[in-house]
Amino acid sequence: MAKKRATASKRSPKAAAGDAVPVVGAREPCPCGSGRRYKACHGREAAHAVTELVRRPFEGLPAECDWVALRELVPAATVPLTLKDPLPDGVPSVTLGTVLPMAWPGLRRDTGAVLLGLQNDASSGDISRDLADTLVRALSAEAGNPVEGRRPDPDGPRLQDLLDLDAPFVPQVHAGFDFWLEDASAATGEVAASLERANEAAIPTARLNGVDAAYWCETPEKNHLRWVMPHPEEALLDALARLHAAGASSLGEGTRLVGSFRAHGLLVPVWDLPVGMSADDVEKPAAAFGERLAETLTRTGPLTADERRARSGFTNRQITLS
């Protein structure tokens, strides 16, 4: 044991100086000079950094709430992305898509345009870093090829490092997945059949125009409004409880605030709506609710007994998606 300790204590001048230790194969000697395999030395730190969960991966991006909605709520949508740096030669555009064909993380079209898929399994605990790694590789991929998933470098860039944070982020919600192809009408054979199956499974969804990050969807039994909100969770739950206890939490006749869920560090209140209530029908009630909520969020006094019961009901029904 003493021999092993002595060997492990011999660090290379580079490691002793605090320089970054390069990433190597798990079974290779660690570049720090410890004499141990990488996976038993600095590889442990790298693995921990990669898997450590980032609670709000989209924080700092424009329209953080819409990023969360597109990741968790919306079947089919696209958003043009603007990078901080000029696009490489041969890449005319970069577009974020909710889901790509075959659940590919990324795709370089025949034209050189890049598609980045948002609803993919994360290889690390930081979705932003996973997406940035896919984006960087897609920009240099051969045209006409998908980009496979992989675990990103723990020191690699995040979306916040790559995207122009002053550029607008306005999702376009689609009825289906025709955006997979540059000319969906020309699809034939298995490609056409796959596209048809995906389109049939898509739940009709629309983004409201009058408020931010609120998405209406239609289901056979009832419609819903799911609204991703940026407010601190405790303050938002208090405000929702105050409104509910006062009979002011609905969006009109036949509607009901049924609870909320947590996604990527943000709270998402959910309303049940009558089947006949369309996205257009809910626009004005949602805007009015937004005004009531803004006013109620300014109240900081203790909750009444009725408000505490309402809050308890919300938290008991709350789930966390991510």
ABEGO torsion letter per residue (X at the ends): XAAAAAAAABBBAAAAAGBBBBBBBAABBBAAGAGBBAAABAAAAAAAAAABBBABAABGBBGAAAAAAAAAABABBBBBBBBABBBBBGBABBBBBABBBGGBABBBBAAGBBBBBABBBBABABAAAAAAAAAAAAAABBBGBBBBBBBBBAABBBAAAABBAABBBBBBBBABAAAABABAAABBEAAAAAAAAAAAABBBBBBBAABBGBBBBBBAABBBBBBBBABBAAAAAAAAAAAAAAGAABAEBGBBBAEBBBBGGBBBBBBBBBAABBAAAAAAAAAAAAAAAAAAAABABBBBAAAAAAAAAAAAABBBAX
